[in-house]
Amino acid sequence: MNDAAIKRLIFALDVQTFAEAQEWVKRLRGQVGVFKVGKQLFTTCGPDVVRMIRASGGEVFLDLKYHDIPNTVAMATVEACRLGVRMVNVHALGGGEMMAVTAAAAAQVCREEGHPLPLLLAVTILTSSTDATLREIGIERPVTEMVPRLAKLTKDSGFAGVVASPQEVGLIRAACGPDFAIVTPGVRPATASLDDQKRVMTPGEAIRAGADYLVIGRPIAAAADPEAAAAAIVAEMATALKGR
Ligand code: C5P
C-alpha cells in the first residue's frame, strides 16, 4: 500500500559533495521514490552524481530549470533523457516554442534510443516571486493569474506537468485538468521546522489538495532519525491518497 506513496516522495539532495549524496542515496533508497539533483550538487559533481543514483537503482529528478533558446533547452533535455532521469524541468517563461521543441526532441531521442520518456515539467512562476517582482520585469498580471496561464501553456506545449507551491494546486487543476502532474515543494510535517519555507502544507494536506509528487528535503535530512521521518511522511501520504 505504501509503494504508491513512496513513488510520490521526492527527496531533495541539497548537499555539496558526491560522498554526501552517495550516503543519502544508500540510506534512503527504498524509502523515497525519487532523488532531486539541483543546481548546487550538479555544479559540483556533474552527471556522475546522476549516474551514481541510477546505478544504485534510484530515480532522479534533474532540477536544473532550463531557460534558453529552444534548441539549447531541447539539446540539454535530450542529454537528460540519455542519463535516464525520471523527471527534468524548464522555466515556462521560456515560452511555448521552447517547450514544444523540447518535448518533440525528448520524445524522439527516447523512441530512437530506447530510453523511458522522463516527466517533462516546468516551473511557472518561482514561489520566491511576488506581484512586485513581476511588475519589476514588466509583467503587470498578478502571480495568481500567471501561474494557471503558464501551466496551461506548459500543458498545451506537450509537457507533463509543473512544479508549484501547494497553495497553487487548485488554480492549476482548474486550468489543466486531472491528467497533469503537479510537483510541490514547500511541504512540512506538522511537527517539523518551517526553515525558510513560508506558505507550507503538511504532506497529507498537499496530497488531499491534489499534488501528485512532494519534494521534501530538510524535514528528512535534519531529522534525528531520517529513515523514520521519511517513513512517517510516507504513511501520512498513503492515508491521504486513500481518501482521494
Ligand atoms: O528542505 P526543503 O524541504 O525546504 O527542500 C525543498 C526543495 O525544493 C529544495 O531543493 C528547494 O530548492 C526546492 N524548491 C522549493 N521551493 C520552490 C521550488 C523548489 O523549496 N518553489
Residues whose N, C-alpha, C, O or C-beta is under 5 A from the ligand:
A	BS01	C5P	A12 D14 T127 P185 G186 V187 V215 I216 G217 R218 P219
